[in-house]
Amino acid sequence: MTPIAVIGAGSWGTALALVLARNGSPTRLWDINESLVASLKKDRCNLAYDIPEKFPDSLEVFESLESLLADVQDVLIVVPSHVFVRVCQTIQPLLPANVRLAWATKGFAPTPPYFLDYFVGEIFSKDTPMALLCGPSFAKEVAAEQPTAINLTGNNEAFIESLLKRFVCRNFRLQRRADLVGIQLCTVTKNILAIAAGICDGLGYAANTRSAMLAKGLQETQRLILAVGGKADTILSLAGVGDTILTCTDNQSRNRRFGLALGRGGHIVQAKKDIGQAVEGYDNVKQLQEIANQHQLILPIFNGMYRYFYADLSLEKLADIFISV
Ligand SMILES: NC(=O)c1ccc[n+]([C@@H]2O[C@H](COP(=O)([O-])OP(=O)(O)OC[C@H]3O[C@@H](n4cnc5c(N)ncnc54)[C@H](O)[C@@H]3O)[C@@H](O)[C@H]2O)c1
């Protein structure tokens, strides 16, 4: 098997590299953080991100991007969404024309039209084989080989097949789904709903309120998926309802923890600082509102979150929107 290069050795990049390497794929791993790379090489595990599982011999840590990408056709990007486009621009000159590009990054790029596949098409080519892995998956659980199933979507059959061969094992399953645009949208909405769920719980509301908010949020997500050209049943997928349940109900989710802090009276800046990693849901609220406006959609939950962050809507009024019918 040819090597696959994983860019980004945070929680999720490390967990996915572990799955690949345990399955026998020659796996290369690199991160822009040089001290992180040094510790990965020394410890052969990722203590900085609380992943103590030892790297198999088939997982090699690289110190430079040039050596990482030498003679590589398949790349997996696992960096936060706000740097995704920059990473694509940096690696493009180092890769062959027949590169195949997968990503497990969730969320939007900071500039329109926000969808990551658009930028991959612009920076590489519209014909570049692309794939996205997305679904209910906390990195630490995957690293610890807890049974996990997520979606795999993309634009190229041969690339999808080869990713299935590399990844799938007893405790890590990939369900194919033909809706690259719809699934990308779900990676954004589930994080915003997780903040909303955290706010609900932080305010002291009980399960009834959170569940009503979630059901309405999923209905709004389905309307958005259809508006951007996705498929209606994508909302029922692992990446749709599956990832939304995960992120909204478990405190491993940094978006949910951010919402909890806000609901308990915390300040946005301090709450973000306390999380210490990117809170992608917060970053994406404005872009989602723009997309809703473009399609003339009225989406009370997502609009409420937008007005809470950017237009002085009080938490009390936001909570009222959560249960309004
Ligand atoms: N953590 C999870 O459980 C999980 C699960 C599924 C999906 N995701 C998604 O995966 C993406 C990454 O999340 P994470 O949890 O691994 O984040 P993280 O904060 O744990 O790690 C991100 C890593 O990316 C590196 N990085 C930043 N800029 C870079 C650049 N220009 N080049 C190379 N590396 C760079 C950072 O140094 C860091 O090590 C996010 O979009 C997230 O939503 C995370």
The ligand as a Gaussian input file, in Angstrom:
#p B3LYP/6-31G(d) Opt

LIG

0 1
 N      -11.313000      16.145000      18.379000
 C      -12.276000      15.389000      17.886000
 O      -12.787000      14.499000      18.583000
 C      -12.745000      15.591000      16.465000
 C      -13.563000      14.610000      15.920000
 C      -14.015000      14.769000      14.626000
 C      -13.636000      15.887000      13.884000
 N      -12.831000      16.828000      14.442000
 C      -12.463000      17.972000      13.596000
 O      -11.099000      17.812000      13.214000
 C      -10.487000      19.100000      13.063000
 C       -9.263000      19.147000      13.959000
 O       -9.717000      19.015000      15.296000
 P       -8.797000      18.548000      16.491000
 O       -9.707000      18.194000      17.594000
 O       -7.788000      17.546000      16.051000
 O       -8.093000      19.931000      16.816000
 P       -6.855000      20.170000      17.773000
 O       -6.928000      21.549000      18.240000
 O       -6.783000      19.027000      18.752000
 O       -5.591000      20.001000      16.787000
 C       -5.401000      20.766000      15.632000
 C       -3.948000      20.584000      15.209000
 O       -3.786000      21.243000      13.968000
 C       -2.488000      21.836000      13.994000
 N       -2.408000      22.893000      13.020000
 C       -2.903000      24.152000      13.090000
 N       -2.569000      24.839000      11.991000
 C       -1.866000      23.971000      11.208000
 C       -1.241000      24.112000       9.949000
 N       -1.296000      25.258000       9.257000
 N       -0.579000      23.052000       9.447000
 C       -0.534000      21.880000      10.141000
 N       -1.097000      21.698000      11.354000
 C       -1.755000      22.748000      11.869000
 C       -2.338000      22.339000      15.414000
 O       -0.967000      22.568000      15.731000
 C       -2.958000      21.200000      16.210000
 O       -1.992000      20.258000      16.598000
 C      -11.546000      20.128000      13.460000
 O      -12.175000      20.619000      12.304000
 C      -12.536000      19.313000      14.295000
 O      -13.841000      19.839000      14.252000
 C      -12.369000      16.700000      15.711000

